[in-house]
Amino acid sequence: MYLEKYPVTSLSGEKYKVSVYRSHIGLGVYEFEVKIYKDVSPTIFNLFKKNKLVYTFGTSWTKYHHWFGKYVNLAKHTIQDYEEKIKKEELDEEKHQIGIKEFIKWNGDILEK
């Protein structure tokens, strides 16, 4: 089974291409894998707009029956998971930059409060 949808618009307004497929692990055991692609602007080396793989989510065989037949919900869940991950990375980067600025600004005095 292979399903693909484009565009899929998230709550944040981002547009993605989403593919959902069932993969056979072995011995009659299956899992779902969801891939999220984002549009990439053309470059000098590539004049056509392409989709770049930005996130992959696998359900594992233990969750296969939980998601079976719920492919829309699986796609939504994966996009929300991806966007939460990106938001966390942005917050972490912001904290990192603030820490760097504070360190540079610090006069080196340990007794300073």
N, CA, C and O atoms as CSV, one atom per row, in Angstrom:
chain,resi,resn,atom,element,x,y,z
A,1,MET,N,N,0.838,-1.174,0.000
A,1,MET,CA,C,0.000,0.000,0.000
A,1,MET,C,C,0.885,1.240,0.000
A,1,MET,O,O,1.842,1.329,0.769
A,2,TYR,N,N,0.564,2.178,-0.852
A,2,TYR,CA,C,1.282,3.449,-0.897
A,2,TYR,C,C,0.261,4.550,-1.146
A,2,TYR,O,O,-0.489,4.503,-2.121
A,3,LEU,N,N,0.237,5.543,-0.257
A,3,LEU,CA,C,-0.654,6.693,-0.395
A,3,LEU,C,C,0.189,7.959,-0.405
A,3,LEU,O,O,1.208,8.050,0.280
A,4,GLU,N,N,-0.249,8.929,-1.191
A,4,GLU,CA,C,0.489,10.191,-1.265
A,4,GLU,C,C,-0.504,11.329,-1.427
A,4,GLU,O,O,-1.491,11.205,-2.153
A,5,LYS,N,N,-0.238,12.441,-0.745
A,5,LYS,CA,C,-1.123,13.604,-0.829
A,5,LYS,C,C,-0.279,14.870,-0.871
A,5,LYS,O,O,0.654,15.048,-0.089
A,6,TYR,N,N,-0.638,15.746,-1.812
A,6,TYR,CA,C,-0.001,17.060,-1.910
A,6,TYR,C,C,-1.010,18.037,-2.487
A,6,TYR,O,O,-1.665,17.700,-3.473
A,7,PRO,N,N,-1.165,19.190,-1.947
A,7,PRO,CA,C,-0.543,19.681,-0.717
A,7,PRO,C,C,-1.348,19.279,0.507
A,7,PRO,O,O,-2.565,19.103,0.446
A,8,VAL,N,N,-0.651,19.140,1.599
A,8,VAL,CA,C,-1.264,18.956,2.912
A,8,VAL,C,C,-0.880,20.199,3.699
A,8,VAL,O,O,0.303,20.461,3.919
A,9,THR,N,N,-1.873,20.958,4.119
A,9,THR,CA,C,-1.622,22.217,4.819
A,9,THR,C,C,-1.794,22.003,6.316
A,9,THR,O,O,-2.839,21.543,6.777
A,10,SER,N,N,-0.759,22.341,7.062
A,10,SER,CA,C,-0.790,22.157,8.516
A,10,SER,C,C,-1.511,23.320,9.178
A,10,SER,O,O,-1.888,24.290,8.520
A,11,LEU,N,N,-1.698,23.212,10.486
A,11,LEU,CA,C,-2.337,24.284,11.249
A,11,LEU,C,C,-1.525,25.574,11.186
A,11,LEU,O,O,-2.077,26.669,11.299
A,12,SER,N,N,-0.210,25.442,11.004
A,12,SER,CA,C,0.656,26.624,10.932
A,12,SER,C,C,0.645,27.259,9.541
A,12,SER,O,O,1.216,28.332,9.344
A,13,GLY,N,N,-0.003,26.599,8.578
A,13,GLY,CA,C,-0.074,27.133,7.226
A,13,GLY,C,C,0.980,26.582,6.278
A,13,GLY,O,O,0.958,26.884,5.085
A,14,GLU,N,N,1.900,25.781,6.794
A,14,GLU,CA,C,2.928,25.170,5.942
A,14,GLU,C,C,2.293,24.121,5.039
A,14,GLU,O,O,1.336,23.445,5.417
A,15,LYS,N,N,2.846,24.002,3.844
A,15,LYS,CA,C,2.367,22.991,2.902
A,15,LYS,C,C,3.410,21.888,2.771
A,15,LYS,O,O,4.605,22.150,2.639
A,16,TYR,N,N,2.929,20.656,2.811
A,16,TYR,CA,C,3.799,19.494,2.739
A,16,TYR,C,C,3.254,18.490,1.734
A,16,TYR,O,O,2.075,18.506,1.378
A,17,LYS,N,N,4.143,17.624,1.292
A,17,LYS,CA,C,3.726,16.409,0.595
A,17,LYS,C,C,3.904,15.288,1.611
A,17,LYS,O,O,4.945,15.194,2.263
A,18,VAL,N,N,2.892,14.442,1.746
A,18,VAL,CA,C,2.931,13.359,2.724
A,18,VAL,C,C,2.737,12.032,2.007
A,18,VAL,O,O,1.835,11.879,1.183
A,19,SER,N,N,3.589,11.085,2.331
A,19,SER,CA,C,3.402,9.731,1.808
A,19,SER,C,C,3.288,8.771,2.983
A,19,SER,O,O,4.019,8.872,3.969
A,20,VAL,N,N,2.359,7.843,2.853
A,20,VAL,CA,C,2.142,6.811,3.866
A,20,VAL,C,C,2.254,5.475,3.152
A,20,VAL,O,O,1.586,5.240,2.145
A,21,TYR,N,N,3.090,4.614,3.671
A,21,TYR,CA,C,3.131,3.288,3.074
A,21,TYR,C,C,3.337,2.215,4.125
A,21,TYR,O,O,3.894,2.436,5.200
A,22,ARG,N,N,2.863,1.060,3.759
A,22,ARG,CA,C,2.970,-0.104,4.634
A,22,ARG,C,C,4.186,-0.895,4.198
A,22,ARG,O,O,4.347,-1.215,3.020
A,23,SER,N,N,5.026,-1.204,5.145
A,23,SER,CA,C,6.200,-2.004,4.810
A,23,SER,C,C,6.141,-3.332,5.559
A,23,SER,O,O,5.667,-3.414,6.692
A,24,HIS,N,N,6.629,-4.344,4.899
A,24,HIS,CA,C,6.640,-5.692,5.454
A,24,HIS,C,C,7.968,-5.902,6.165
A,24,HIS,O,O,9.030,-5.830,5.547
A,25,ILE,N,N,7.902,-6.157,7.450
A,25,ILE,CA,C,9.116,-6.376,8.234
A,25,ILE,C,C,9.586,-7.819,8.081
A,25,ILE,O,O,10.784,-8.084,7.971
A,26,GLY,N,N,8.659,-8.723,8.074
A,26,GLY,CA,C,8.978,-10.141,7.940
A,26,GLY,C,C,8.021,-10.990,8.745
A,26,GLY,O,O,7.432,-10.528,9.722
A,27,LEU,N,N,7.871,-12.231,8.332
A,27,LEU,CA,C,7.013,-13.189,9.030
A,27,LEU,C,C,5.598,-12.658,9.259
A,27,LEU,O,O,5.016,-12.875,10.321
A,28,GLY,N,N,5.054,-11.970,8.273
A,28,GLY,CA,C,3.693,-11.458,8.373
A,28,GLY,C,C,3.544,-10.247,9.271
A,28,GLY,O,O,2.429,-9.901,9.660
A,29,VAL,N,N,4.643,-9.600,9.605
A,29,VAL,CA,C,4.619,-8.425,10.474
A,29,VAL,C,C,4.798,-7.179,9.609
A,29,VAL,O,O,5.675,-7.122,8.747
A,30,TYR,N,N,3.946,-6.181,9.859
A,30,TYR,CA,C,3.967,-4.954,9.071
A,30,TYR,C,C,4.103,-3.736,9.974
A,30,TYR,O,O,3.881,-3.800,11.183
A,31,GLU,N,N,4.474,-2.632,9.350
A,31,GLU,CA,C,4.478,-1.332,10.013
A,31,GLU,C,C,4.139,-0.280,8.975
A,31,GLU,O,O,4.216,-0.536,7.773
A,32,PHE,N,N,3.764,0.899,9.437
A,32,PHE,CA,C,3.533,2.021,8.539
A,32,PHE,C,C,4.701,2.980,8.655
A,32,PHE,O,O,5.276,3.165,9.728
A,33,GLU,N,N,5.036,3.581,7.538
A,33,GLU,CA,C,6.053,4.623,7.537
A,33,GLU,C,C,5.462,5.839,6.835
A,33,GLU,O,O,4.868,5.734,5.762
A,34,VAL,N,N,5.639,6.986,7.461
A,34,VAL,CA,C,5.132,8.240,6.914
A,34,VAL,C,C,6.325,9.128,6.628
A,34,VAL,O,O,7.217,9.278,7.463
A,35,LYS,N,N,6.335,9.714,5.445
A,35,LYS,CA,C,7.406,10.634,5.077
A,35,LYS,C,C,6.790,11.987,4.754
A,35,LYS,O,O,5.766,12.082,4.077
A,36,ILE,N,N,7.443,13.030,5.257
A,36,ILE,CA,C,6.990,14.397,5.015
A,36,ILE,C,C,8.039,15.092,4.159
A,36,ILE,O,O,9.233,15.068,4.456
A,37,TYR,N,N,7.560,15.708,3.095
A,37,TYR,CA,C,8.427,16.444,2.181
A,37,TYR,C,C,8.000,17.904,2.177
A,37,TYR,O,O,6.820,18.223,2.320
A,38,LYS,N,N,8.972,18.777,2.013
A,38,LYS,CA,C,8.709,20.207,1.957
A,38,LYS,C,C,9.265,20.748,0.644
A,38,LYS,O,O,10.289,20.275,0.153
A,39,ASP,N,N,8.582,21.743,0.081
A,39,ASP,CA,C,9.061,22.358,-1.155
A,39,ASP,C,C,10.409,23.022,-0.932
A,39,ASP,O,O,10.649,23.650,0.098
A,40,VAL,N,N,11.276,22.871,-1.909
A,40,VAL,CA,C,12.588,23.505,-1.885
A,40,VAL,C,C,12.667,24.426,-3.090
A,40,VAL,O,O,12.287,24.048,-4.198
A,41,SER,N,N,13.158,25.622,-2.870
A,41,SER,CA,C,13.273,26.582,-3.962
A,41,SER,C,C,14.308,26.125,-4.978
A,41,SER,O,O,15.284,25.463,-4.625
A,42,PRO,N,N,14.094,26.476,-6.232
A,42,PRO,CA,C,15.070,26.117,-7.267
A,42,PRO,C,C,16.434,26.758,-6.986
A,42,PRO,O,O,16.519,27.855,-6.435
A,43,THR,N,N,17.478,26.059,-7.372
A,43,THR,CA,C,18.834,26.585,-7.230
A,43,THR,C,C,19.483,26.629,-8.603
A,43,THR,O,O,18.894,26.203,-9.597
A,44,ILE,N,N,20.677,27.139,-8.646
A,44,ILE,CA,C,21.395,27.209,-9.918
A,44,ILE,C,C,21.657,25.808,-10.480
A,44,ILE,O,O,21.718,25.621,-11.695
A,45,PHE,N,N,21.812,24.828,-9.585
A,45,PHE,CA,C,22.075,23.460,-10.020
A,45,PHE,C,C,20.803,22.697,-10.349
A,45,PHE,O,O,20.829,21.707,-11.080
A,46,ASN,N,N,19.698,23.164,-9.805
A,46,ASN,CA,C,18.426,22.493,-10.026
A,46,ASN,C,C,17.376,23.557,-10.318
A,46,ASN,O,O,16.935,24.267,-9.413
A,47,LEU,N,N,16.984,23.665,-11.559
A,47,LEU,CA,C,16.079,24.729,-11.967
A,47,LEU,C,C,14.615,24.423,-11.697
A,47,LEU,O,O,13.758,25.291,-11.868
A,48,PHE,N,N,14.322,23.213,-11.282
A,48,PHE,CA,C,12.938,22.837,-11.030
A,48,PHE,C,C,12.683,22.748,-9.531
A,48,PHE,O,O,13.553,22.352,-8.756
A,49,LYS,N,N,11.480,23.122,-9.148
A,49,LYS,CA,C,11.103,23.041,-7.746
A,49,LYS,C,C,11.003,21.572,-7.344
A,49,LYS,O,O,10.386,20.771,-8.046
A,50,LYS,N,N,11.604,21.229,-6.229
A,50,LYS,CA,C,11.619,19.841,-5.764
A,50,LYS,C,C,11.061,19.763,-4.354
A,50,LYS,O,O,10.926,20.767,-3.654
A,51,ASN,N,N,10.750,18.567,-3.969
A,51,ASN,CA,C,10.358,18.297,-2.589
A,51,ASN,C,C,11.533,17.660,-1.874
A,51,ASN,O,O,12.180,16.755,-2.401
A,52,LYS,N,N,11.803,18.141,-0.666
A,52,LYS,CA,C,12.902,17.613,0.133
A,52,LYS,C,C,12.321,16.839,1.313
A,52,LYS,O,O,11.430,17.329,2.006
A,53,LEU,N,N,12.824,15.639,1.535
A,53,LEU,CA,C,12.398,14.846,2.677
A,53,LEU,C,C,12.877,15.536,3.949
A,53,LEU,O,O,14.073,15.764,4.127
A,54,VAL,N,N,11.932,15.870,4.836
A,54,VAL,CA,C,12.298,16.569,6.068
A,54,VAL,C,C,12.023,15.746,7.322
A,54,VAL,O,O,12.549,16.063,8.389
A,55,TYR,N,N,11.206,14.691,7.215
A,55,TYR,CA,C,10.861,13.940,8.421
A,55,TYR,C,C,10.314,12.572,8.039
A,55,TYR,O,O,9.570,12.427,7.069
A,56,THR,N,N,10.696,11.587,8.817
A,56,THR,CA,C,10.183,10.228,8.641
A,56,THR,C,C,9.684,9.724,9.985
A,56,THR,O,O,10.345,9.891,11.011
A,57,PHE,N,N,8.520,9.112,9.967
A,57,PHE,CA,C,7.923,8.561,11.183
A,57,PHE,C,C,7.521,7.122,10.913
A,57,PHE,O,O,6.784,6.844,9.967
A,58,GLY,N,N,7.999,6.219,11.735
A,58,GLY,CA,C,7.617,4.817,11.622
A,58,GLY,C,C,6.771,4.413,12.810
A,58,GLY,O,O,7.061,4.794,13.944
A,59,THR,N,N,5.734,3.648,12.558
A,59,THR,CA,C,4.814,3.292,13.638
A,59,THR,C,C,5.315,2.141,14.484
A,59,THR,O,O,4.845,1.968,15.609
A,60,SER,N,N,6.229,1.363,14.000
A,60,SER,CA,C,6.679,0.111,14.603
A,60,SER,C,C,5.549,-0.909,14.517
A,60,SER,O,O,4.373,-0.553,14.443
A,61,TRP,N,N,5.917,-2.140,14.526
A,61,TRP,CA,C,4.919,-3.192,14.340
A,61,TRP,C,C,3.927,-3.251,15.494
A,61,TRP,O,O,2.802,-3.720,15.317
A,62,THR,N,N,4.330,-2.778,16.683
A,62,THR,CA,C,3.423,-2.836,17.833
A,62,THR,C,C,2.264,-1.851,17.702
A,62,THR,O,O,1.217,-2.055,18.316
A,63,LYS,N,N,2.426,-0.799,16.922
A,63,LYS,CA,C,1.366,0.197,16.735
A,63,LYS,C,C,0.653,0.045,15.389
A,63,LYS,O,O,-0.202,0.860,15.041
A,64,TYR,N,N,1.000,-0.981,14.648
A,64,TYR,CA,C,0.428,-1.179,13.313
A,64,TYR,C,C,-1.097,-1.223,13.362
A,64,TYR,O,O,-1.761,-0.532,12.589
A,65,HIS,N,N,-1.652,-2.023,14.256
A,65,HIS,CA,C,-3.110,-2.166,14.307
A,65,HIS,C,C,-3.793,-0.915,14.853
A,65,HIS,O,O,-4.953,-0.651,14.534
A,66,HIS,N,N,-3.086,-0.149,15.669
A,66,HIS,CA,C,-3.643,1.115,16.170
A,66,HIS,C,C,-3.901,2.090,15.018
A,66,HIS,O,O,-4.922,2.778,15.005
A,67,TRP,N,N,-2.979,2.149,14.052
A,67,TRP,CA,C,-3.088,3.099,12.944
A,67,TRP,C,C,-3.758,2.506,11.713
A,67,TRP,O,O,-4.045,3.238,10.766
A,68,PHE,N,N,-4.013,1.209,11.698
A,68,PHE,CA,C,-4.594,0.562,10.520
A,68,PHE,C,C,-5.927,1.217,10.163
A,68,PHE,O,O,-6.845,1.264,10.982
A,69,GLY,N,N,-6.023,1.724,8.925
A,69,GLY,CA,C,-7.240,2.368,8.440
A,69,GLY,C,C,-7.383,3.821,8.850
A,69,GLY,O,O,-8.307,4.498,8.399
A,70,LYS,N,N,-6.498,4.312,9.687
A,70,LYS,CA,C,-6.566,5.698,10.169
A,70,LYS,C,C,-5.448,6.522,9.529
A,70,LYS,O,O,-4.679,7.186,10.224
A,71,TYR,N,N,-5.369,6.472,8.218
A,71,TYR,CA,C,-4.232,7.056,7.509
A,71,TYR,C,C,-4.234,8.583,7.549
A,71,TYR,O,O,-3.169,9.201,7.574
A,72,VAL,N,N,-5.409,9.191,7.554
A,72,VAL,CA,C,-5.486,10.651,7.673
A,72,VAL,C,C,-4.970,11.069,9.046
A,72,VAL,O,O,-4.170,11.998,9.156
A,73,ASN,N,N,-5.426,10.388,10.084
A,73,ASN,CA,C,-4.966,10.710,11.439
A,73,ASN,C,C,-3.468,10.462,11.597
A,73,ASN,O,O,-2.777,11.210,12.288
A,74,LEU,N,N,-2.975,9.415,10.957
A,74,LEU,CA,C,-1.544,9.118,11.003
A,74,LEU,C,C,-0.746,10.243,10.348
A,74,LEU,O,O,0.288,10.658,10.871
A,75,ALA,N,N,-1.220,10.733,9.213
A,75,ALA,CA,C,-0.543,11.843,8.532
A,75,ALA,C,C,-0.588,13.109,9.384
A,75,ALA,O,O,0.420,13.802,9.523
A,76,LYS,N,N,-1.752,13.409,9.953
A,76,LYS,CA,C,-1.886,14.591,10.816
A,76,LYS,C,C,-0.956,14.496,12.019
A,76,LYS,O,O,-0.270,15.457,12.365
A,77,HIS,N,N,-0.940,13.333,12.647
A,77,HIS,CA,C,-0.086,13.113,13.819
A,77,HIS,C,C,1.386,13.335,13.462
A,77,HIS,O,O,2.130,13.956,14.221
A,78,THR,N,N,1.790,12.831,12.318
A,78,THR,CA,C,3.183,12.943,11.904
A,78,THR,C,C,3.560,14.395,11.636
A,78,THR,O,O,4.643,14.834,12.023
A,79,ILE,N,N,2.683,15.141,10.984
A,79,ILE,CA,C,2.962,16.559,10.718
A,79,ILE,C,C,3.034,17.343,12.022
A,79,ILE,O,O,3.923,18.177,12.195
A,80,GLN,N,N,2.109,17.085,12.935
A,80,GLN,CA,C,2.145,17.774,14.228
A,80,GLN,C,C,3.429,17.427,14.986
A,80,GLN,O,O,4.044,18.297,15.603
A,81,ASP,N,N,3.822,16.177,14.939
A,81,ASP,CA,C,5.054,15.736,15.592
A,81,ASP,C,C,6.261,16.465,14.997
A,81,ASP,O,O,7.138,16.929,15.725
A,82,TYR,N,N,6.293,16.558,13.681
A,82,TYR,CA,C,7.391,17.245,12.995
A,82,TYR,C,C,7.438,18.726,13.375
A,82,TYR,O,O,8.503,19.253,13.695
A,83,GLU,N,N,6.286,19.393,13.339
A,83,GLU,CA,C,6.270,20.824,13.639
A,83,GLU,C,C,6.610,21.103,15.105
A,83,GLU,O,O,7.232,22.120,15.410
A,84,GLU,N,N,6.211,20.218,16.009
A,84,GLU,CA,C,6.601,20.370,17.416
A,84,GLU,C,C,8.112,20.209,17.568
A,84,GLU,O,O,8.742,20.926,18.346
A,85,LYS,N,N,8.685,19.278,16.830
A,85,LYS,CA,C,10.137,19.060,16.858
A,85,LYS,C,C,10.864,20.304,16.353
A,85,LYS,O,O,11.852,20.730,16.950
A,86,ILE,N,N,10.383,20.882,15.265
A,86,ILE,CA,C,10.999,22.090,14.705
A,86,ILE,C,C,10.884,23.251,15.691
A,86,ILE,O,O,11.843,23.996,15.891
A,87,LYS,N,N,9.719,23.401,16.302
A,87,LYS,CA,C,9.515,24.482,17.269
A,87,LYS,C,C,10.467,24.334,18.453
A,87,LYS,O,O,11.034,25.320,18.923
A,88,LYS,N,N,10.644,23.099,18.937
A,88,LYS,CA,C,11.560,22.846,20.048
A,88,LYS,C,C,12.997,23.169,19.639
A,88,LYS,O,O,13.745,23.760,20.417
A,89,GLU,N,N,13.381,22.786,18.433
A,89,GLU,CA,C,14.732,23.085,17.952
A,89,GLU,C,C,14.958,24.597,17.859
A,89,GLU,O,O,16.041,25.084,18.181
A,90,GLU,N,N,13.940,25.334,17.421
A,90,GLU,CA,C,14.058,26.793,17.337
A,90,GLU,C,C,14.202,27.411,18.724
A,90,GLU,O,O,15.009,28.321,18.916
A,91,LEU,N,N,13.423,26.923,19.697
A,91,LEU,CA,C,13.537,27.426,21.069
A,91,LEU,C,C,14.906,27.094,21.660
A,91,LEU,O,O,15.511,27.923,22.341
A,92,ASP,N,N,15.388,25.885,21.400
A,92,ASP,CA,C,16.711,25.499,21.886
A,92,ASP,C,C,17.796,26.386,21.282
A,92,ASP,O,O,18.728,26.790,21.977
A,93,GLU,N,N,17.679,26.686,20.000
A,93,GLU,CA,C,18.665,27.549,19.338
A,93,GLU,C,C,18.617,28.959,19.920
A,93,GLU,O,O,19.652,29.600,20.099
A,94,GLU,N,N,17.409,29.436,20.212
A,94,GLU,CA,C,17.262,30.759,20.820
A,94,GLU,C,C,17.933,30.798,22.197
A,94,GLU,O,O,18.649,31.749,22.512
A,95,LYS,N,N,17.703,29.764,23.017
A,95,LYS,CA,C,18.349,29.679,24.331
A,95,LYS,C,C,19.867,29.629,24.181
A,95,LYS,O,O,20.596,30.255,24.951
A,96,HIS,N,N,20.327,28.892,23.200
A,96,HIS,CA,C,21.759,28.766,22.937
A,96,HIS,C,C,22.364,30.132,22.608
A,96,HIS,O,O,23.409,30.495,23.148
A,97,GLN,N,N,21.713,30.881,21.732
A,97,GLN,CA,C,22.221,32.198,21.336
A,97,GLN,C,C,22.202,33.178,22.507
A,97,GLN,O,O,23.125,33.978,22.661
A,98,ILE,N,N,21.161,33.118,23.330
A,98,ILE,CA,C,21.089,33.976,24.519
A,98,ILE,C,C,22.237,33.637,25.467
A,98,ILE,O,O,22.880,34.533,26.014
A,99,GLY,N,N,22.491,32.353,25.659
A,99,GLY,CA,C,23.587,31.923,26.525
A,99,GLY,C,C,24.939,32.407,26.028
A,99,GLY,O,O,25.789,32.810,26.823
A,100,ILE,N,N,25.140,32.368,24.722
A,100,ILE,CA,C,26.395,32.855,24.140
A,100,ILE,C,C,26.550,34.352,24.398
A,100,ILE,O,O,27.620,34.807,24.802
A,101,LYS,N,N,25.483,35.116,24.163
A,101,LYS,CA,C,25.537,36.569,24.376
A,101,LYS,C,C,25.809,36.903,25.839
A,101,LYS,O,O,26.599,37.797,26.143
A,102,GLU,N,N,25.146,36.173,26.751
A,102,GLU,CA,C,25.376,36.406,28.177
A,102,GLU,C,C,26.819,36.095,28.559
A,102,GLU,O,O,27.423,36.818,29.351
A,103,PHE,N,N,27.365,35.036,28.006
A,103,PHE,CA,C,28.744,34.662,28.312
A,103,PHE,C,C,29.718,35.719,27.806
A,103,PHE,O,O,30.663,36.078,28.508
A,104,ILE,N,N,29.497,36.216,26.603
A,104,ILE,CA,C,30.367,37.252,26.035
A,104,ILE,C,C,30.268,38.533,26.860
A,104,ILE,O,O,31.273,39.206,27.093
A,105,LYS,N,N,29.072,38.863,27.293
A,105,LYS,CA,C,28.829,40.081,28.065
A,105,LYS,C,C,29.361,39.969,29.502
A,105,LYS,O,O,29.671,40.986,30.122
A,106,TRP,N,N,29.467,38.769,30.024
A,106,TRP,CA,C,29.897,38.515,31.399
A,106,TRP,C,C,31.303,39.055,31.620
A,106,TRP,O,O,32.180,38.877,30.774
A,107,ASN,N,N,31.520,39.713,32.748
A,107,ASN,CA,C,32.830,40.302,33.027
A,107,ASN,C,C,33.801,39.298,33.649
A,107,ASN,O,O,34.956,39.642,33.900
A,108,GLY,N,N,33.366,38.092,33.896
A,108,GLY,CA,C,34.245,37.063,34.438
A,108,GLY,C,C,34.283,37.013,35.949
A,108,GLY,O,O,34.985,36.180,36.523
A,109,ASP,N,N,33.552,37.877,36.595
A,109,ASP,CA,C,33.540,37.925,38.054
A,109,ASP,C,C,32.582,36.863,38.586
A,109,ASP,O,O,31.383,36.908,38.308
A,110,ILE,N,N,33.107,35.915,39.346
A,110,ILE,CA,C,32.287,34.836,39.903
A,110,ILE,C,C,31.408,35.345,41.038
A,110,ILE,O,O,30.323,34.812,41.268
A,111,LEU,N,N,31.861,36.356,41.736
A,111,LEU,CA,C,31.116,36.880,42.876
A,111,LEU,C,C,29.943,37.759,42.458
A,111,LEU,O,O,29.098,38.103,43.284
A,112,GLU,N,N,29.890,38.118,41.192
A,112,GLU,CA,C,28.799,38.958,40.684
A,112,GLU,C,C,27.487,38.190,40.734
A,112,GLU,O,O,27.430,37.010,40.389
A,113,LYS,N,N,26.431,38.876,41.170
A,113,LYS,CA,C,25.113,38.232,41.241
A,113,LYS,C,C,24.301,38.526,40.019
A,113,LYS,O,O,23.165,38.065,39.907
